[in-house]
Amino acid sequence: MKVGDGEPVYEIKEVANDEESAQKTAEAKLKHIEKENLTFNFSTRGMPELFAESAIVISGFRKKIPTKWIITHVQHSLSSSGFTTSVTCSNQRDAGLVLLLQLQRDI
């Protein structure tokens, strides 16, 4: 049973008795994981040292906000206003994911 698309791929270490329960279990797990996936966007003065897939640590926010993030997208812009950098971060490696759940088959 496969639910979702993208990377990474998560495998649920359970065996389901039928296709319906496998589907429900996989969808519930996918919802739970997606709920935990947070994004964080900011713009700043030009910072050419920031690039996608690098780690970034933030501080100074509420304790419930994660401090470690992965940069998923960076846009550097040069205009009459100056050099700026816009960044999108995720607390997970990739926003997309796939869940795999094995179906138990009677032999």
C-alpha positions as CSV (number, residue, x, y, z in Angstrom):
1,M,0.0,0.0,0.0
2,K,1.4,3.4,-1.0
3,V,0.1,6.7,0.2
4,G,1.4,10.2,-0.8
5,D,4.1,11.1,-3.2
6,G,7.6,12.6,-3.1
7,E,10.5,11.9,-0.8
8,P,11.4,10.7,1.7
9,V,9.8,7.3,1.9
10,Y,8.6,6.0,5.3
11,E,7.8,2.4,5.9
12,I,5.3,1.5,8.6
13,K,6.5,-1.6,10.5
14,E,3.1,-3.1,10.7
15,V,1.2,-5.7,8.7
16,A,-2.4,-4.9,7.9
17,N,-5.2,-7.6,7.7
18,D,-7.0,-6.0,4.7
19,E,-6.6,-3.3,2.1
20,E,-9.1,-1.0,3.8
21,S,-7.3,-1.0,7.2
22,A,-4.0,-0.6,5.5
23,Q,-5.3,2.5,3.6
24,K,-6.7,4.0,6.8
25,T,-3.5,3.3,8.8
26,A,-1.3,4.8,6.1
27,E,-3.5,7.9,5.6
28,A,-3.6,8.5,9.4
29,K,0.2,8.3,9.6
30,L,0.6,10.6,6.6
31,K,-1.7,13.2,8.2
32,H,0.3,13.0,11.4
33,I,3.7,13.5,9.7
34,E,2.4,16.3,7.5
35,K,0.9,18.1,10.6
36,E,4.4,18.1,12.1
37,N,6.0,19.5,8.9
38,L,6.4,23.2,9.5
39,T,7.7,25.9,7.1
40,F,9.4,29.2,8.0
41,N,9.9,32.1,5.5
42,F,12.0,35.2,5.9
43,S,13.7,37.9,3.8
44,T,16.9,39.7,4.8
45,R,19.7,41.8,3.5
46,G,21.6,39.9,0.8
47,M,23.3,36.8,2.3
48,P,25.0,34.8,-0.6
49,E,26.2,32.2,1.9
50,L,22.6,30.9,2.3
51,F,21.7,28.1,-0.2
52,A,19.1,25.3,-0.5
53,E,19.7,22.0,1.5
54,S,21.8,23.7,4.1
55,A,20.9,23.8,7.8
56,I,20.0,26.9,9.7
57,V,19.5,27.5,13.4
58,I,17.1,30.3,14.6
59,S,16.7,31.6,18.1
60,G,14.7,34.2,20.0
61,F,11.3,32.8,19.4
62,R,8.9,30.9,21.6
63,K,10.2,27.6,23.1
64,K,7.7,25.5,21.1
65,I,9.1,26.8,17.8
66,P,11.9,24.5,16.5
67,T,15.4,26.0,16.3
68,K,16.9,23.6,13.6
69,W,15.6,24.0,10.0
70,I,16.6,22.9,6.5
71,I,16.6,25.6,3.8
72,T,14.4,24.4,1.0
73,H,14.4,27.4,-1.3
74,V,16.5,30.6,-1.6
75,Q,16.1,33.5,-3.9
76,H,18.8,36.2,-4.2
77,S,17.7,39.4,-5.8
78,L,19.5,42.5,-6.8
79,S,17.4,45.6,-7.6
80,S,17.5,49.4,-7.2
81,S,16.6,48.7,-3.5
82,G,19.8,46.7,-3.0
83,F,20.7,43.0,-2.6
84,T,18.1,40.9,-0.7
85,T,17.7,37.2,0.1
86,S,14.4,35.4,0.5
87,V,14.5,32.0,2.3
88,T,12.0,29.2,2.8
89,C,12.8,26.6,5.5
90,S,11.3,23.3,6.6
91,N,11.7,21.4,9.8
92,Q,11.8,18.2,7.8
93,R,14.2,17.2,5.0
94,D,11.5,17.3,2.3
95,A,7.8,18.4,2.4
96,G,6.7,15.5,0.2
97,L,6.8,11.9,1.4
98,V,5.6,8.4,0.7
99,L,4.3,5.9,3.2
100,L,4.5,2.2,2.5
101,L,2.5,-0.4,4.4
102,Q,2.6,-4.1,3.9
103,L,-0.6,-6.0,3.3
104,Q,-0.9,-9.4,4.9
105,R,-1.9,-12.0,2.3
106,D,-3.3,-15.4,3.2
107,I,-1.3,-18.0,1.4
